[in-house]
Amino acid sequence: MLFSKKGWFIFNGISFLLIILSFIGLSAYLKYQSTRLLYAVCPNINEEGRNLLVMAEQEKPNARQVNASNFEFDVTLTKMWLEDERNDIYGTQYDITFTNNSSKDIQNWRMHLSAPLNSVLDSYWSGSFTFVGDVLTVVPLDYNSTIRAEDNITFGFVMMTHIDSFHFSECTIEFYRETKLWQHPLFWLLLSYAVVLLIWDLVIILLSARLRKYRQQQIRDQHIINESLQTFARIIDAKDEYTKGHSLRVSLYSREIARRMGMSEDDIQNIYYIALLHDIGKIGITDNILNKPGALTEEERAVIKQHVTIGGEILKDFFSIPNIVDGALYHHERFDGNGYASGLKGMDIPLVARIICVSDSFDAMSSARCYRKAMDMDYIKKELKENAGKQFDPEIVKYMLEMIQDGSAPVSE
């Protein structure tokens, strides 16, 4: 995993907090934007002057001009007649369609149209109209105060002027625009990130559950292996009533030495297993030799020594635990090369066998035998020191001495 469990919770907490704060910030920003006045010069009209635009900029300095390309403004002269021939007064009916082609609604709009001076507003519909100077202002009614996206509104009026066929020269529309939270691209970006994070969390949870189940199974398997190998070790030790618990104690010493040497957890566990079965070859030695109370003859010693080769033969096809054969086959090799059965010397002896050699000898000296009592600890330390570099690897002897010093050895089963 990329993070530890604690790190993952911190990362998740910070991520979701930032997402929530971003949503709140975006919502506040859009709410502020919805209160900001916008204006645009209406398209499709000949812009001969900038009076209305200048007026909007001067009267509302916080207003922001937007591009009017998404708007359509269509003015139709529906009727036109001479109202007063003597005074040259013309009446004209204007029907106006305003289309919002943008993707957002326009709210509380207000439209300003430039008109000839001295014109008179005669009538109007679908809006509230006021005429001041040369500016005609249109304010929506309740039902058309919002122009939906991709929609339009229509309104109209009749105006009396001294000019026939008058065309509007300028138009400005003011409005407010509310952007819904889901209409902003950042909303979908944040939502996508949140969904990805949730999916990732779900995957991590599922993987963690499977991993936890696997580890539980692994622990159960570990217990089965431990119990099985310890049972085998007891069977081996049962051959000799004076060596009861020997294999288990040797495995404990070997594991502790491996730990102090800084080995990996897997290597430490493997050495423990290997040491449990280091004397498995004794199964092939007859009881009358193993349990003989007196001194052994040379022929009997030769038979006893065969237990290493017998053990190697028994374990040669045991591949589940790496180097398990080395423990059985080489734990009686000596560092000076005078051991058995292969006469290996120094670093040519496998490390696991060198560790078991020290552990095995310490347990043999610290345990009672049929022909002697357990040796004094001072004597054992003296033997270990004197045989460092001879029978034992001197580096491993140092760890064994440390264990004696701090009380880690000897142990009871």
C-alpha positions as CSV (number, residue, x, y, z in Angstrom):
1,M,0.0,0.0,0.0
2,L,1.1,3.6,-0.6
3,F,0.2,4.6,2.9
4,S,0.2,3.2,6.4
5,K,-3.3,2.7,8.0
6,K,-2.8,6.0,9.9
7,G,-1.5,7.8,6.9
8,W,-4.4,6.6,4.8
9,F,-6.9,8.0,7.3
10,I,-5.1,11.3,7.5
11,F,-5.0,11.5,3.6
12,N,-8.7,10.6,3.4
13,G,-9.7,13.1,6.1
14,I,-7.7,16.0,4.5
15,S,-9.0,15.1,1.0
16,F,-12.6,15.0,1.9
17,L,-12.2,18.2,4.0
18,L,-10.7,20.0,1.0
19,I,-13.5,18.7,-1.2
20,I,-16.2,20.0,1.2
21,L,-14.4,23.3,1.6
22,S,-14.1,23.6,-2.1
23,F,-17.9,23.0,-2.6
24,I,-18.6,25.6,0.1
25,G,-16.2,28.1,-1.5
26,L,-17.6,27.4,-5.0
27,S,-21.2,27.8,-3.7
28,A,-20.3,31.1,-2.0
29,Y,-18.5,32.3,-5.2
30,L,-21.5,31.5,-7.4
31,K,-23.9,33.2,-4.9
32,Y,-21.7,36.3,-5.1
33,Q,-21.7,36.1,-8.9
34,S,-25.5,35.9,-9.0
35,T,-25.7,39.3,-7.2
36,R,-23.4,41.0,-9.7
37,L,-25.0,43.1,-12.4
38,L,-24.1,42.2,-16.0
39,Y,-24.8,44.1,-19.1
40,A,-24.4,43.6,-22.9
41,V,-24.9,45.7,-26.0
42,C,-27.7,44.0,-27.9
43,P,-26.6,42.5,-31.2
44,N,-28.3,42.9,-34.5
45,I,-28.7,46.7,-34.0
46,N,-26.7,49.4,-35.7
47,E,-24.5,50.9,-32.9
48,E,-24.2,54.6,-33.8
49,G,-23.5,55.8,-30.3
50,R,-22.3,54.6,-26.9
51,N,-24.6,56.8,-24.7
52,L,-26.3,54.0,-23.0
53,L,-23.2,51.9,-22.5
54,V,-21.3,54.9,-21.1
55,M,-24.3,55.6,-18.8
56,A,-24.3,52.0,-17.5
57,E,-20.6,52.1,-16.9
58,Q,-20.8,55.4,-15.0
59,E,-23.9,54.6,-12.9
60,K,-22.9,51.1,-12.1
61,P,-19.1,50.9,-11.8
62,N,-19.2,47.3,-10.5
63,A,-21.2,46.1,-13.4
64,R,-19.4,43.8,-15.8
65,Q,-19.9,43.7,-19.6
66,V,-20.4,40.3,-21.2
67,N,-20.2,39.1,-24.7
68,A,-23.6,39.5,-26.4
69,S,-23.0,36.9,-29.1
70,N,-25.4,34.5,-27.3
71,F,-28.2,37.0,-27.5
72,E,-30.6,37.7,-30.4
73,F,-32.6,40.9,-30.6
74,D,-35.3,41.1,-33.3
75,V,-37.3,44.3,-33.8
76,T,-40.3,44.2,-36.2
77,L,-42.2,47.2,-37.4
78,T,-45.6,45.6,-37.4
79,K,-47.6,48.8,-38.2
80,M,-46.9,52.3,-39.2
81,W,-49.2,55.2,-39.9
82,L,-49.5,58.9,-40.1
83,E,-51.2,60.0,-36.9
84,D,-51.2,63.8,-37.5
85,E,-50.5,65.0,-41.0
86,R,-50.4,68.6,-40.1
87,N,-47.8,68.1,-37.4
88,D,-46.0,65.2,-39.1
89,I,-46.6,62.8,-36.2
90,Y,-46.1,59.1,-37.1
91,G,-47.3,56.2,-35.2
92,T,-45.4,52.9,-35.2
93,Q,-46.0,49.6,-33.5
94,Y,-42.9,47.6,-32.6
95,D,-42.9,43.9,-31.7
96,I,-39.7,42.8,-30.1
97,T,-38.4,39.2,-29.6
98,F,-35.4,38.8,-27.3
99,T,-33.7,35.3,-27.4
100,N,-31.3,33.9,-24.8
101,N,-29.2,31.4,-26.6
102,S,-26.8,30.9,-23.7
103,S,-26.7,27.9,-21.4
104,K,-27.8,29.9,-18.3
105,D,-30.9,31.7,-17.3
106,I,-31.2,35.5,-17.3
107,Q,-32.9,37.0,-14.2
108,N,-34.4,40.4,-13.3
109,W,-33.4,41.8,-16.7
110,R,-33.9,45.4,-17.8
111,M,-33.5,46.8,-21.3
112,H,-32.6,50.3,-22.4
113,L,-33.5,51.4,-26.0
114,S,-32.4,54.7,-27.6
115,A,-35.3,56.6,-29.3
116,P,-35.7,60.0,-31.0
117,L,-36.1,63.0,-28.7
118,N,-39.7,64.3,-28.2
119,S,-41.1,60.8,-28.9
120,V,-44.2,59.8,-27.0
121,L,-44.9,56.3,-25.7
122,D,-48.5,55.5,-26.6
123,S,-49.1,52.0,-25.4
124,Y,-47.1,48.8,-24.5
125,W,-47.6,45.2,-23.5
126,S,-45.7,42.3,-21.7
127,G,-43.6,44.7,-19.7
128,S,-43.4,48.0,-17.9
129,F,-42.1,50.9,-20.0
130,T,-40.8,54.3,-19.0
131,F,-39.5,57.0,-21.4
132,V,-37.1,59.6,-20.1
133,G,-35.4,61.9,-22.6
134,D,-34.2,59.6,-25.4
135,V,-34.1,56.4,-23.4
136,L,-36.9,53.9,-23.4
137,T,-36.5,51.5,-20.4
138,V,-38.3,48.1,-20.4
139,V,-38.8,46.3,-17.0
140,P,-40.2,42.8,-17.0
141,L,-43.4,41.7,-15.3
142,D,-43.5,38.9,-12.7
143,Y,-44.1,36.2,-15.2
144,N,-41.3,37.1,-17.6
145,S,-38.6,38.3,-15.2
146,T,-36.6,35.2,-16.0
147,I,-35.5,34.3,-19.6
148,R,-34.7,30.7,-19.6
149,A,-31.6,29.3,-21.4
150,E,-32.3,28.6,-25.0
151,D,-35.7,30.5,-24.7
152,N,-37.1,33.9,-25.7
153,I,-39.6,36.5,-24.6
154,T,-41.7,38.9,-26.7
155,F,-43.0,42.4,-25.8
156,G,-44.0,45.5,-27.8
157,F,-45.1,49.0,-27.7
158,V,-46.5,51.8,-29.8
159,M,-44.6,55.1,-30.1
160,M,-45.4,58.4,-31.7
161,T,-42.5,60.2,-33.3
162,H,-41.8,62.9,-35.8
163,I,-39.7,60.5,-37.8
164,D,-41.2,57.8,-40.0
165,S,-39.7,54.3,-40.1
166,F,-37.4,55.0,-37.1
167,H,-34.9,52.2,-36.3
168,F,-33.3,51.8,-33.0
169,S,-29.7,52.8,-33.1
170,E,-28.7,51.4,-29.7
171,C,-29.8,48.9,-27.1
172,T,-28.3,47.7,-23.8
173,I,-29.7,44.9,-21.5
174,E,-28.9,44.6,-17.8
175,F,-29.4,41.4,-16.0
176,Y,-28.3,39.0,-13.3
177,R,-27.3,35.5,-14.0
178,E,-27.4,32.6,-11.5
179,T,-25.1,29.7,-12.1
180,K,-26.3,26.5,-10.5
181,L,-23.7,24.6,-8.6
182,W,-23.9,21.7,-11.0
183,Q,-23.5,24.0,-14.0
184,H,-19.9,25.0,-13.0
185,P,-17.1,22.8,-14.4
186,L,-15.3,22.8,-11.1
187,F,-18.4,21.1,-9.5
188,W,-18.0,18.1,-11.8
189,L,-14.2,18.0,-11.3
190,L,-14.7,18.0,-7.5
191,L,-17.5,15.4,-7.7
192,S,-15.3,13.2,-10.0
193,Y,-12.4,13.4,-7.5
194,A,-14.8,12.5,-4.7
195,V,-16.2,9.5,-6.6
196,V,-12.7,8.3,-7.5
197,L,-11.6,8.7,-3.9
198,L,-14.7,6.8,-2.7
199,I,-14.1,4.0,-5.3
200,W,-10.4,3.9,-4.2
201,D,-11.5,3.7,-0.6
202,L,-13.9,0.8,-1.4
203,V,-11.1,-1.0,-3.3
204,I,-8.7,-0.5,-0.4
205,I,-11.3,-1.7,2.1
206,L,-12.1,-4.8,0.0
207,L,-8.4,-5.5,-0.5
208,S,-7.7,-5.0,3.2
209,A,-10.5,-7.4,4.1
210,R,-9.1,-10.0,1.8
211,L,-5.6,-9.3,3.1
212,R,-6.8,-9.6,6.7
213,K,-8.5,-12.9,5.8
214,Y,-5.3,-14.1,4.1
215,R,-3.3,-13.1,7.1
216,Q,-5.7,-14.9,9.5
217,Q,-5.4,-18.0,7.3
218,Q,-1.6,-17.5,7.3
219,I,-1.6,-17.3,11.1
220,R,-3.6,-20.5,11.3
221,D,-1.3,-22.2,8.9
222,Q,1.7,-20.9,10.9
223,H,0.2,-22.4,14.1
224,I,-0.3,-25.7,12.2
225,I,3.3,-25.7,11.0
226,N,4.6,-24.7,14.5
227,E,2.6,-27.4,16.2
228,S,3.5,-30.0,13.6
229,L,7.3,-29.3,13.7
230,Q,7.3,-29.1,17.5
231,T,5.5,-32.5,17.5
232,F,8.2,-33.9,15.2
233,A,10.9,-32.4,17.5
234,R,9.3,-34.1,20.6
235,I,9.2,-37.4,18.7
236,I,12.9,-37.0,17.9
237,D,13.7,-36.0,21.5
238,A,11.6,-38.9,22.9
239,K,14.2,-41.3,21.5
240,D,16.5,-40.1,24.3
241,E,15.0,-39.6,27.8
242,Y,17.9,-37.3,28.7
243,T,17.4,-34.9,25.7
244,K,13.7,-34.1,26.3
245,G,13.0,-30.6,25.1
246,H,16.5,-30.3,23.5
247,S,15.3,-29.5,19.9
248,L,12.8,-26.9,21.1
249,R,15.4,-25.1,23.3
250,V,18.0,-25.2,20.4
251,S,15.4,-23.7,18.1
252,L,14.6,-20.9,20.6
253,Y,18.3,-20.1,21.0
254,S,18.9,-20.1,17.3
255,R,15.9,-17.8,16.7
256,E,17.1,-15.3,19.3
257,I,20.7,-15.3,17.8
258,A,19.2,-14.7,14.3
259,R,17.1,-11.8,15.7
260,R,20.2,-10.2,17.3
261,M,22.0,-10.6,14.0
262,G,19.4,-8.4,12.4
263,M,17.9,-11.0,10.1
264,S,14.5,-10.5,8.4
265,E,11.4,-11.9,10.1
266,D,11.1,-14.6,7.5
267,D,14.7,-15.7,7.9
268,I,14.3,-15.7,11.7
269,Q,11.2,-17.9,11.5
270,N,12.9,-20.3,9.0
271,I,15.9,-20.7,11.3
272,Y,13.5,-21.6,14.1
273,Y,11.9,-24.3,12.0
274,I,15.3,-25.6,10.7
275,A,16.6,-25.9,14.3
276,L,13.5,-27.8,15.4
277,L,14.4,-30.6,13.0
278,H,18.2,-30.4,13.2
279,D,18.4,-33.8,15.0
280,I,15.7,-35.6,12.9
281,G,18.4,-38.1,11.8
282,K,18.4,-39.6,15.3
283,I,15.2,-41.4,14.3
284,G,17.5,-43.8,12.4
285,I,19.8,-44.5,15.4
286,T,19.0,-47.5,17.6
287,D,17.8,-46.8,21.1
288,N,20.4,-48.9,22.8
289,I,23.1,-46.5,21.5
290,L,21.2,-43.3,22.1
291,N,20.3,-44.3,25.7
292,K,23.5,-46.0,26.6
293,P,24.3,-44.8,30.2
294,G,28.1,-45.3,29.9
295,A,30.8,-44.2,27.5
296,L,30.3,-45.0,23.8
297,T,32.8,-47.1,21.9
298,E,34.4,-45.8,18.7
299,E,32.0,-47.9,16.6
300,E,29.0,-46.5,18.6
301,R,30.3,-42.9,18.1
302,A,30.6,-43.6,14.4
303,V,26.9,-44.7,14.4
304,I,25.8,-41.6,16.3
305,K,27.6,-39.4,13.8
306,Q,25.5,-40.9,11.0
307,H,22.5,-39.0,12.3
308,V,23.5,-35.9,10.3
309,T,23.6,-37.8,7.0
310,I,20.4,-39.6,7.9
311,G,18.7,-36.3,8.7
312,G,19.9,-34.8,5.4
313,E,18.5,-37.8,3.5
314,I,15.1,-37.5,5.3
315,L,14.8,-33.8,4.5
316,K,16.3,-33.7,1.0
317,D,12.9,-33.4,-0.6
318,F,11.5,-30.9,1.9
319,F,11.4,-27.7,-0.2
320,S,8.8,-25.6,1.7
321,I,11.4,-24.3,4.2
322,P,14.6,-23.1,2.5
323,N,17.9,-24.6,3.6
324,I,16.3,-27.0,6.0
325,V,18.7,-29.7,4.9
326,D,21.7,-27.6,5.9
327,G,20.6,-27.6,9.6
328,A,20.4,-31.3,9.8
329,L,23.5,-32.1,7.6
330,Y,26.0,-29.5,8.8
331,H,25.3,-28.6,12.5
332,H,28.2,-30.8,13.6
333,E,30.8,-29.1,11.3
334,R,33.5,-27.2,13.1
335,F,34.7,-23.7,12.2
336,D,38.3,-25.1,12.1
337,G,37.3,-27.8,9.6
338,N,37.6,-30.8,12.0
339,G,33.9,-31.5,12.3
340,Y,31.7,-34.1,10.5
341,A,30.3,-35.3,8.2
342,S,31.7,-33.2,5.3
343,G,34.6,-31.4,7.0
344,L,33.5,-27.9,5.9
345,K,35.5,-25.0,7.3
346,G,34.8,-21.4,8.3
347,M,32.3,-19.5,6.1
348,D,31.9,-22.6,3.9
349,I,29.6,-23.9,6.6
350,P,26.1,-22.6,6.0
351,L,25.1,-19.8,8.4
352,V,22.1,-21.6,9.7
353,A,24.3,-24.6,10.6
354,R,26.9,-22.3,12.4
355,I,24.1,-20.8,14.4
356,I,22.6,-24.2,15.3
357,C,26.1,-25.5,16.2
358,V,26.5,-22.9,19.0
359,S,22.9,-23.3,20.2
360,D,23.2,-27.1,20.2
361,S,26.5,-27.1,22.1
362,F,25.2,-24.6,24.7
363,D,22.1,-26.7,25.4
364,A,24.1,-29.9,25.6
365,M,26.4,-28.3,28.2
366,S,23.6,-26.6,30.2
367,S,21.4,-29.7,30.3
368,A,21.9,-32.9,32.4
369,R,22.9,-36.1,30.5
370,C,22.8,-39.7,31.5
371,Y,26.5,-39.6,32.2
372,R,26.9,-36.1,33.9
373,K,25.0,-33.2,35.5
374,A,24.4,-29.8,33.8
375,M,27.6,-27.8,33.6
376,D,28.2,-24.6,35.6
377,M,27.4,-21.4,33.6
378,D,30.9,-19.9,34.2
379,Y,32.4,-23.1,32.8
380,I,30.1,-23.0,29.8
381,K,31.1,-19.3,29.0
382,K,34.7,-20.3,29.3
383,E,34.2,-23.2,26.9
384,L,32.4,-21.0,24.4
385,K,35.2,-18.4,24.5
386,E,38.0,-20.9,24.2
387,N,36.4,-22.7,21.3
388,A,35.5,-19.5,19.4
389,G,37.3,-19.8,16.0
390,K,37.9,-23.5,16.7
391,Q,34.5,-25.3,17.0
392,F,32.4,-22.3,16.8
393,D,32.0,-19.2,14.6
394,P,33.4,-16.4,16.9
395,E,30.8,-13.9,15.7
396,I,27.9,-16.2,16.8
397,V,29.6,-17.0,20.1
398,K,29.4,-13.2,20.9
399,Y,25.6,-13.3,20.6
400,M,25.4,-16.5,22.7
401,L,27.4,-14.9,25.5
402,E,25.2,-11.8,25.4
403,M,22.2,-14.0,25.8
404,I,23.7,-15.7,28.8
405,Q,24.6,-12.3,30.3
406,D,21.1,-10.8,30.0
407,G,19.3,-13.9,31.1
408,S,17.9,-14.9,27.7
409,A,19.7,-18.3,28.1
410,P,19.3,-20.9,29.3
411,V,15.5,-21.4,28.9
412,S,13.1,-24.1,30.0
413,E,10.8,-25.7,27.5
